[in-house]
Amino acid sequence: MKATRAKHDLLRVCVLSCFVFLLFCACTCGAAAGRKKMASQQRASHHRPLTDEQKADQNLQFMLSLYRSAAEPDGTPKQNRKFGSNTVRLLRPSASSVLTSCVLFSPSGHHYRFTVQYNLDTVPSEQLIRASFIHLRSSSSSSSSSSSSARCRAQITSLGKASLVTLEPHERWTETDITAHVQRGESRGPGRHLTLTAQYWCTEPQHAEEEDGGLSGWWFRKKRRREPHLEVPSLLLYLEDEREVQDWMRGLLGNAAAAASSSSSSFSTSAVSSIISDIPDIKRKTGAPKNHCKLHSFLLSFDALGWGNYFIAPPVYNPRFCQGSCPPVLTYGLHSPNHAIIQTMLNELGVGDVPAPSCVPYKYIPMNVLVVHKKKVEYRWLEDMVAESCTCR
């Protein structure tokens, strides 16, 4: 009797243990799958989540399209310096006016005349590689199937027919190269302002009631046309200025350091601990490292660095880092200099207090980012942002 009861108790314990083990495995696998899913979603997107206002901003959408053409979702360049410069800056006009009219007895539909002024005070002429005048379809036009099918011809008045381009029905934007015009300093006013006038002739697909070229056709076109076809044009500048990019990065690092010192308790316990917890298999220093020197991934958001207001894309940053012990015999694959080989030998022999070489990055790769700087949206090519390989030195 007692033996039977003991067997039953043992069976219950075994079943309960198995249940707890299976529950633990399910939770662990689920959490790991959730982390992998989140990481894959972050990698799949080229940019941070956008507000409704940002989604409707055609200038921002244009810059995101330009960024996607040059960068992978994690910011890795698709090709070396695709735009021939390290900065692409979008300038919205400091002043603008628009004249809209409907063309009577003509299928051309609508005529627009934009006069825009741009402030070039912060653009040294020697840094300018290229300048483009961007023709943008309006956000309401892009979201409407009937409006987005309008075909618009654009011409910059001061450049004549040579500047004539066409915004096709399937396109959301197109551009006119005005590099020579900007470099010559034409249309410059006081205070280094660039003033340009652009004309547009937009044609919509005609409906049956609009086939009449007279007043009735014009009336139906006017009645159906409630939203403008176009946004106010923007200016796109391709600049090469290594010093400005470095100053900008130093400014970001300075802001992060100031934030850390002013709120050290909250930053160190929340942001820093969050960053460290994201490092896979990180080892606290409890003695000699067991792993050999190698490259590790390290995913973090720009919010964790306090840079969330500056970076639009990519959504996450993986700088990667080198960690591990340097072997007694430095192999060729580590690309260690002769000095590191001698230092390793001295350390092994216990000569003086010579430390062992350190595991550090050997090569770096650049990164493409889309940022907001002084209220301007800019694409930037940043050198040496991601560790590519490790060495001991």
Salt bridges, closest charged atoms under 4 A:
ASP9 OD1 - ARG12 NH1 2.71
ASP57 OD2 - ARG92 NH2 2.68
GLU168 OE1 - ARG151 NE 3.21
GLU175 OE1 - ARG130 NH1 3.86
GLU186 OE1 - HIS181 ND1 3.14
GLU186 OE2 - ARG184 NE 2.45
GLU204 OE1 - ARG224 NH1 3.27
GLU204 OE2 - ARG225 NH1 3.65
GLU204 OE2 - HIS229 NE2 3.50
GLU210 OE2 - ARG224 NH2 2.99
GLU240 OE1 - ARG81 NH2 2.40
GLU244 OE2 - ARG89 NH2 2.71
GLU244 OE2 - ARG380 NH2 3.34
ASP247 OD2 - ARG243 NE 4.00
ASP247 OD1 - ARG250 NH2 2.43
ASP303 OD2 - ARG48 NH1 3.29
GLU378 OE2 - ARG89 NE 2.51
GLU378 OE1 - ARG380 NH2 2.68
